[in-house]
Amino acid sequence: MNNEYQQAKRDDWQTALYEASYRYSLAMNELHKTNPWPDNPVLAQAINTLATELWDRSFSVTEITSAFREAAADLPRYAAGDEVRP
């Protein structure tokens, strides 16, 4: 029973992580669509601000840099060779 409870807690945690990422992506997409300054791309500003917010929440520069590099390196696998979602 304890293992099932622990697994349920882990599943809930993972769901919360994915939900937070999903909500952030929706907000960034909406800001991208409504950006009044097209010469200032939203994504670059958003990633920069996210990185500084993570640092403000006590993630290290090394952790943040590593996470962004790993995510960028893994993206081609997820995108299956497509530059944008078809």
C-alpha positions as CSV (number, residue, x, y, z in Angstrom):
1,M,0.0,0.0,0.0
2,N,2.8,2.4,0.9
3,N,4.5,1.9,-2.5
4,E,1.2,2.7,-4.3
5,Y,0.8,5.8,-2.2
6,Q,4.4,6.9,-3.0
7,Q,3.9,6.2,-6.7
8,A,0.6,8.3,-6.7
9,K,2.5,11.2,-5.0
10,R,5.2,10.9,-7.7
11,D,2.6,10.8,-10.4
12,D,0.9,13.9,-9.0
13,W,4.2,15.7,-8.8
14,Q,5.0,14.9,-12.5
15,T,1.5,16.0,-13.6
16,A,2.0,19.3,-11.8
17,L,5.4,19.7,-13.5
18,Y,3.9,19.1,-17.0
19,E,0.9,21.3,-16.2
20,A,3.2,24.2,-15.2
21,S,5.2,23.9,-18.4
22,Y,2.1,23.7,-20.5
23,R,0.6,26.8,-18.9
24,Y,3.8,28.7,-19.4
25,S,4.0,27.6,-23.1
26,L,0.4,28.8,-23.6
27,A,1.2,32.2,-22.1
28,M,4.3,32.6,-24.2
29,N,2.4,31.6,-27.4
30,E,-0.3,34.2,-26.6
31,L,2.4,36.9,-26.0
32,H,4.1,35.9,-29.2
33,K,0.8,36.3,-31.2
34,T,0.2,39.7,-29.7
35,N,3.7,41.1,-29.6
36,P,3.6,44.8,-30.5
37,W,7.4,44.8,-31.1
38,P,8.1,42.2,-33.7
39,D,11.8,43.2,-33.8
40,N,12.0,42.0,-30.2
41,P,11.1,38.3,-30.4
42,V,9.2,37.0,-27.4
43,L,10.9,33.7,-27.0
44,A,14.4,35.2,-26.5
45,Q,13.0,37.6,-23.9
46,A,11.0,34.8,-22.2
47,I,13.9,32.4,-22.0
48,N,16.2,35.1,-20.6
49,T,13.6,36.2,-18.0
50,L,12.9,32.6,-17.1
51,A,16.6,32.0,-16.5
52,T,16.9,35.0,-14.2
53,E,13.8,34.0,-12.3
54,L,15.2,30.5,-11.8
55,W,18.4,32.0,-10.5
56,D,16.4,34.2,-8.2
57,R,14.8,31.0,-6.9
58,S,18.2,29.6,-6.0
59,F,18.9,27.4,-9.0
60,S,22.6,27.7,-9.8
61,V,24.0,29.2,-13.0
62,T,25.4,25.8,-13.8
63,E,22.1,24.0,-13.2
64,I,20.2,26.5,-15.4
65,T,22.8,26.5,-18.2
66,S,22.9,22.7,-18.2
67,A,19.2,22.3,-18.3
68,F,18.8,24.7,-21.3
69,R,21.6,23.0,-23.1
70,E,20.2,19.5,-22.5
71,A,16.7,20.7,-23.5
72,A,18.0,22.2,-26.8
73,A,20.1,19.1,-27.5
74,D,17.1,16.8,-27.0
75,L,14.6,18.9,-29.1
76,P,15.6,17.4,-32.5
77,R,14.6,14.0,-31.2
78,Y,11.2,15.3,-30.0
79,A,10.7,17.3,-33.3
80,A,11.6,14.3,-35.4
81,G,13.5,16.4,-37.8
82,D,10.8,19.1,-38.3
83,E,11.7,22.7,-37.8
84,V,8.2,23.6,-36.7
85,R,5.2,21.6,-35.7
86,P,3.5,20.5,-38.9
